Structure formats: C-alpha cells, structure tokens
Amino acid sequence: MAGQATEMYTDYIDYVLEAEAMGFYGLFLVEHHFTGVGQISDSLGFLKYLAAKTTTMRLGTAVTVLPWHNPALLAEQVATVDLLSDGRFDFGVGRGYRQNEFDGFCISIDEANERYEETLDFLRKAWSAKGRFSHHGKYWDFEDIVVEPAPIQKPHPPLWVGAGSDRSIEQAGRRGFNILLSQHGGPEFIGKKIDVYRQAVETASGTYSPQSVGLTRALHVVNTEAERDAAHRVRNEFMQNVQDLANKGIAAGTGFYKGYNSTNEMRQATEEEALIGDPREIIGRLKEYEAVGVDYILMLDVSGSHDALRTFGAEIMPEFAEPRPGASTANQRINP
C-alpha cells in the first residue's frame, strides 16, 4: 500500500509540473478521508510541497472542510502555504457532506453549519488581528493568542466556496467569496448561475470579476467512438464510486449526492456537461461556456492522462490564451 501511495503521489507531482511548464494557471486539491480507495487527505501539507516545486501556478483547496479542523492550527497552516507559495494560495472552504467522514471524526454532521461559521469567523479574526486576541465560541475557546505567520495576501488568501443553489450563490456573492460551481449543468444552466452571482456581488457594492467563478468540467480527450465508449465507462465507474462514498452510512435517497439513476442517464449527462471529444469538439464546447460568461475552467481528468494534458495544452488552450491568461486550470486527477 505504501508503495502504491508513493507512486500515486509521484505521478501526480510530475503531472502538476508538466501542467505548469505548459502554462496552466493553477490547481485545486480536495479533502476527503476514510475512503479506502486512495486519496490525498492532507491537501494543505501536499500544497506546501508543491509550493516549493512550482513557481507560477496558483495552488488551492476545493475544499478544506472547516468543521473537521482546529481553527487556530488551520489559520497557521493556511498562512504557511500562502507564505511558502509567495502569495499563490486560494483557500476553498466548505461544510462537508459525507456522513461517514463526520462519523470517523466523531463529529455530528448536524453541527456542520455552526462549526463552519464559527471557524470561518475565527480565521478572518486571526488574519486581521493586530497582535494577540481571544475567541470564545460554542465549539472553540482560545485565550490571548497570536497566529503566526501572517499570510502574504491581504487581508487573507481569496476565499472560495462551493455553491449550487441560487440561495447559496447569492450568499457567497454578498459575503465577498469567490464561488466554485460543480461539474453538473449545461451552458444555459451555468449562465443563469453566473448571472445570480454577478447580481449579488454588484448589489453588495462589489466589483464582479469573471475570475471569481470557477467551473469544474470533466475532461475526456477522445478521437474515436471506441475511445469515447471507454471514456464513458471510466467516468461511470468514477461517478458510481463518488455516489457510493457520499451515501455511505445513510438511508437510500436521503443523501446530499443523489447521483444518476441509470447508465444511459449518466452517459447523457456526460455528453451534455463534460469536455468530451477531440480537440475541435472540446474547443466548441468551451466556446459555448465562454458565451454565457465562463472564464475560469477547472478540469477534472479522472484518468490522469499525461497525453490528454499535452493535447489540451498544445491544441486547445492556445484558442483561449488571450486575453485571459487564467482561462484554463489543471485540476487534481484524484478527486472523488
């Protein structure tokens, strides 16, 4: 098992370095635990290593689950990543949704929202405090502490949140957060979500930036029907694994992640939502998203194919290189 993990990490490091050399803008790592299928669980620790290996790529979490972390330690860890990366860190945060992960940490999932809000308030206080401060909340108490080091980006690294419903998108816009949209929904659907976010930002007297919305899309570079069918099989297996992990330990049909009812439904969704096809087809799909306001794509290639990465970098990315240098992002391949 240790050897397999070493190989997995080493291969992904090579993947990231190749992506940076090709001009990709950044990467995001997820946080999951207790899967038993191989997972980068210590995303912040891994990003510290990548901060030393890279020079230009932005490094982010999508997301760090706040209820599972000691907020004082987390404030120090995030600031350290920001420091070591010279201000290249993007901090994606979330509440968590997998019952088995909360069970594993012996934390009630019913406390997730309160713990999330308290930790978020603490982090902002810690990074803006002038010297020592105290915090006394429902779940955490700290007396006369100072958080070191301070992050390079002021007042703190950009905050990103996963948002899907109009309500959560509006809330993120009002609070000044960037948003991460999921890999579900076609161009028209995504365009409406972006409009909701833009209106919320502008209503809150903020300035909307297309770079504050990240859209995740599955990537499958295929050139024949046989390769297309194989890609669908890989994605079906991946999404079934996600669904099984998300719904582990809960009653059927009650989970956060509902998944797909059939292989045909999954195939149709992949064709409508993913970046699947040869380079020209993928360029066309990207232009459809561009037309509704998408400027920042987070690509999820579950195969981790270096060939697909090179094809995208050489044949697809140049179509979108100007005037948006951050139009494409190589995302983590281990992202269930």
Legacy VTK file of the C-alpha trace (Angstrom):
# vtk DataFile Version 3.0
C-alpha trace
ASCII
DATASET POLYDATA
POINTS 336 float
0.000 0.000 0.000
2.810 2.411 0.878
4.492 1.782 -2.459
1.260 2.379 -4.346
0.703 5.652 -2.488
4.233 6.812 -3.246
3.763 6.059 -6.935
0.398 7.854 -6.975
1.834 10.975 -5.355
4.960 10.964 -7.505
2.961 10.625 -10.709
0.657 13.464 -9.718
3.616 15.711 -8.872
5.012 15.036 -12.353
1.566 15.809 -13.801
1.436 19.161 -11.987
4.939 20.169 -13.027
4.184 19.323 -16.657
0.985 21.368 -16.465
2.883 24.358 -15.111
5.510 24.073 -17.861
2.698 24.156 -20.436
1.235 27.349 -18.977
-1.731 26.065 -16.996
-2.924 28.587 -14.430
-3.376 26.603 -11.239
-4.742 23.590 -9.408
-7.169 22.762 -6.631
-6.990 19.775 -4.275
-9.957 18.264 -2.497
-10.072 16.969 1.075
-11.617 13.581 1.827
-10.921 10.926 4.430
-11.568 7.253 5.204
-12.302 6.279 1.590
-10.098 3.204 1.317
-9.608 3.866 -2.400
-6.538 6.124 -2.330
-6.942 9.798 -1.561
-4.873 12.907 -0.945
-6.214 13.593 2.533
-3.646 16.158 3.749
-4.242 18.687 0.979
-2.575 21.599 2.798
0.517 19.541 3.570
0.753 18.430 -0.048
0.347 22.006 -1.262
3.295 23.070 0.893
5.424 20.600 -1.037
4.027 21.781 -4.373
4.717 25.390 -3.354
8.412 24.511 -3.303
8.271 22.626 -6.611
6.303 25.218 -8.609
6.881 28.889 -9.344
3.870 30.277 -11.202
0.795 28.083 -10.677
-1.796 29.117 -8.134
-2.424 26.438 -5.507
-5.818 25.928 -3.925
-8.134 23.727 -1.916
-11.561 22.757 -3.223
-12.385 22.427 -0.471
-10.967 22.312 3.042
-13.801 21.126 5.303
-13.762 23.603 8.186
-15.761 21.603 10.785
-13.009 18.960 10.961
-10.150 21.340 11.828
-8.820 23.140 14.877
-9.231 26.744 13.665
-6.030 28.077 15.242
-3.918 25.335 13.669
-5.745 25.814 10.383
-5.068 29.562 10.380
-1.354 28.854 10.820
-1.304 26.144 8.138
-3.085 28.293 5.552
-0.813 31.258 6.218
2.208 28.968 5.881
1.078 27.715 2.457
0.493 31.318 1.379
3.941 32.300 2.628
5.792 29.399 1.010
3.974 29.922 -2.297
4.689 33.664 -2.270
1.010 34.548 -2.264
-0.209 31.939 -4.764
-2.740 30.251 -2.487
-6.533 30.090 -2.983
-8.458 28.901 0.064
-11.591 26.958 -0.837
-13.745 26.131 2.192
-16.824 24.019 2.811
-19.080 22.420 5.408
-18.659 18.795 4.348
-21.447 16.413 3.405
-20.309 12.800 3.789
-21.834 11.112 6.816
-19.041 8.538 7.152
-16.385 11.263 7.349
-18.164 13.056 10.186
-18.663 9.693 11.889
-14.958 8.946 11.506
-14.031 12.206 13.221
-16.715 11.634 15.890
-18.370 14.929 14.963
-22.111 15.213 14.432
-22.990 16.239 10.902
-25.815 18.258 12.448
-23.142 20.603 13.834
-21.525 21.159 10.436
-23.048 24.551 9.669
-22.388 26.046 13.112
-18.835 24.734 13.192
-18.240 26.058 9.685
-19.453 29.555 10.551
-17.519 29.723 13.820
-14.290 28.556 12.198
-14.726 30.987 9.320
-15.281 33.883 11.741
-12.221 32.827 13.728
-9.999 32.626 10.658
-10.916 36.116 9.492
-10.336 37.448 13.003
-6.986 35.677 13.293
-5.679 37.031 9.995
-6.808 40.613 10.663
-5.929 40.885 14.376
-3.260 43.379 15.362
-1.357 41.300 17.880
-2.946 38.991 20.436
-6.660 38.246 20.646
-9.126 35.891 22.299
-12.020 33.861 20.954
-14.835 32.244 22.938
-17.393 30.426 20.838
-19.725 27.453 21.041
-17.115 24.909 19.946
-13.747 26.619 20.407
-12.060 28.740 23.079
-8.711 30.488 22.709
-7.271 32.931 25.202
-4.652 35.622 24.458
-3.177 34.008 21.347
-1.354 35.289 18.290
-1.454 33.422 14.972
1.868 33.193 13.151
2.896 33.590 10.406
0.655 36.153 8.743
-0.474 35.408 5.160
1.145 37.365 2.339
-2.160 38.118 0.604
-4.115 40.775 2.456
-6.258 40.581 4.407
-6.068 36.848 3.667
-5.948 34.453 0.683
-9.020 34.581 -1.578
-11.901 32.595 -0.111
-13.714 30.184 -2.427
-16.893 28.269 -1.586
-18.717 25.532 -3.407
-22.166 26.836 -4.315
-25.010 25.277 -6.280
-28.392 26.653 -5.277
-29.335 30.238 -6.101
-29.563 30.918 -2.364
-26.019 29.726 -1.643
-24.680 31.584 -4.685
-26.352 34.826 -3.596
-24.993 34.417 -0.073
-21.466 33.875 -1.381
-21.693 36.974 -3.558
-22.936 39.133 -0.691
-20.123 37.918 1.578
-17.413 38.622 -0.978
-16.498 34.980 -1.619
-15.435 33.514 -4.935
-17.529 30.513 -5.989
-16.830 27.042 -7.319
-19.626 25.637 -9.475
-19.927 21.883 -9.830
-19.484 19.729 -12.923
-23.240 19.470 -13.430
-25.422 21.557 -15.743
-25.097 22.669 -19.355
-24.106 26.123 -20.664
-27.539 27.745 -20.342
-27.930 26.490 -16.767
-24.427 27.689 -15.825
-25.008 31.076 -17.418
-28.024 31.630 -15.173
-25.969 30.740 -12.100
-23.290 33.241 -13.089
-25.953 35.934 -13.520
-27.238 35.240 -9.993
-23.723 35.587 -8.595
-22.919 38.746 -10.566
-26.095 40.457 -9.372
-25.371 39.501 -5.739
-21.810 40.865 -5.937
-22.898 44.119 -7.524
-25.816 44.525 -5.094
-23.322 44.246 -2.250
-21.397 47.171 -3.814
-18.652 44.889 -5.079
-16.974 44.674 -8.453
-17.714 41.483 -10.344
-14.768 39.647 -11.898
-15.180 36.612 -14.178
-12.131 35.122 -12.445
-14.143 34.860 -9.225
-16.222 31.998 -10.685
-14.581 28.626 -11.195
-16.463 25.992 -13.198
-15.494 22.327 -12.909
-15.809 20.187 -16.025
-14.803 16.581 -16.591
-12.183 16.207 -19.345
-12.076 13.270 -21.763
-9.947 13.719 -24.889
-11.067 11.046 -27.373
-10.621 10.637 -31.099
-12.699 7.543 -31.956
-16.045 6.095 -30.932
-14.242 3.231 -29.199
-12.248 5.718 -27.124
-15.455 7.624 -26.380
-17.166 4.477 -25.108
-14.115 3.666 -22.969
-14.188 7.188 -21.515
-17.838 6.763 -20.584
-17.027 3.506 -18.788
-14.233 5.196 -16.818
-16.478 8.099 -15.869
-19.377 5.804 -14.929
-17.113 3.866 -12.577
-15.734 7.082 -11.085
-19.148 8.665 -10.526
-20.556 5.453 -9.045
-17.659 5.430 -6.594
-18.401 9.054 -5.678
-22.065 8.230 -5.159
-21.290 5.187 -3.002
-18.879 7.139 -0.793
-21.257 10.093 -0.482
-24.191 7.905 0.543
-22.309 5.505 2.815
-23.970 5.122 6.195
-27.235 6.891 5.345
-30.698 5.841 4.217
-31.137 5.420 0.467
-32.293 8.588 -1.285
-31.594 10.907 1.662
-28.025 11.934 0.903
-26.557 15.190 -0.319
-25.409 13.490 -3.523
-28.241 11.881 -5.455
-26.207 10.664 -8.445
-27.703 9.123 -11.581
-30.421 6.511 -11.945
-29.007 4.620 -14.918
-26.000 4.238 -17.187
-27.924 5.911 -20.010
-28.724 8.903 -17.789
-25.052 9.127 -16.829
-23.977 8.960 -20.476
-26.404 11.699 -21.472
-25.200 13.929 -18.635
-21.565 13.400 -19.629
-22.311 14.313 -23.241
-24.169 17.460 -22.168
-21.829 18.683 -19.448
-18.309 17.303 -19.872
-15.476 18.344 -22.147
-15.523 15.155 -24.187
-14.379 14.705 -27.760
-11.440 15.530 -29.991
-9.707 18.940 -29.700
-12.073 20.709 -32.117
-15.154 19.384 -30.331
-13.790 20.397 -26.938
-12.950 23.874 -28.238
-16.543 24.186 -29.410
-17.857 23.108 -26.014
-15.603 25.595 -24.246
-16.804 28.399 -26.508
-20.393 27.582 -25.515
-19.456 28.105 -21.873
-17.449 31.196 -22.742
-20.539 32.674 -24.435
-22.503 32.534 -21.147
-19.761 34.172 -19.101
-17.431 31.337 -18.078
-13.808 32.441 -17.944
-12.221 30.003 -15.497
-12.390 26.245 -16.095
-11.250 23.646 -13.568
-10.675 20.429 -15.451
-11.082 17.032 -13.815
-9.434 14.201 -15.741
-10.077 11.051 -13.732
-7.687 9.084 -15.943
-4.767 11.373 -15.089
-3.605 11.082 -18.695
-0.429 12.979 -19.474
-1.244 12.599 -23.177
-4.615 14.315 -22.663
-2.903 17.068 -20.689
-0.403 17.638 -23.504
-3.131 17.610 -26.150
-5.159 20.159 -24.240
-2.137 22.371 -23.637
-0.895 22.228 -27.216
-4.094 22.129 -29.274
-6.914 23.557 -27.142
-5.560 26.048 -24.634
-3.982 28.359 -27.248
-7.511 29.139 -28.513
-8.214 30.804 -25.155
-4.809 32.145 -24.175
-5.545 35.814 -24.921
-6.635 37.990 -23.300
-7.404 35.605 -20.413
-4.158 34.102 -19.117
-6.068 32.151 -16.464
-8.726 30.648 -18.695
-7.725 27.049 -18.019
-6.769 25.202 -14.855
-5.343 21.689 -14.445
-7.278 20.161 -11.580
-6.482 17.245 -9.316
-6.945 13.890 -11.001
-7.697 12.139 -7.693
-10.869 13.997 -6.908
-13.711 11.713 -5.787
LINES 1 337
336 0 1 2 3 4 5 6 7 8 9 10 11 12 13 14 15 16 17 18 19 20 21 22 23 24 25 26 27 28 29 30 31 32 33 34 35 36 37 38 39 40 41 42 43 44 45 46 47 48 49 50 51 52 53 54 55 56 57 58 59 60 61 62 63 64 65 66 67 68 69 70 71 72 73 74 75 76 77 78 79 80 81 82 83 84 85 86 87 88 89 90 91 92 93 94 95 96 97 98 99 100 101 102 103 104 105 106 107 108 109 110 111 112 113 114 115 116 117 118 119 120 121 122 123 124 125 126 127 128 129 130 131 132 133 134 135 136 137 138 139 140 141 142 143 144 145 146 147 148 149 150 151 152 153 154 155 156 157 158 159 160 161 162 163 164 165 166 167 168 169 170 171 172 173 174 175 176 177 178 179 180 181 182 183 184 185 186 187 188 189 190 191 192 193 194 195 196 197 198 199 200 201 202 203 204 205 206 207 208 209 210 211 212 213 214 215 216 217 218 219 220 221 222 223 224 225 226 227 228 229 230 231 232 233 234 235 236 237 238 239 240 241 242 243 244 245 246 247 248 249 250 251 252 253 254 255 256 257 258 259 260 261 262 263 264 265 266 267 268 269 270 271 272 273 274 275 276 277 278 279 280 281 282 283 284 285 286 287 288 289 290 291 292 293 294 295 296 297 298 299 300 301 302 303 304 305 306 307 308 309 310 311 312 313 314 315 316 317 318 319 320 321 322 323 324 325 326 327 328 329 330 331 332 333 334 335
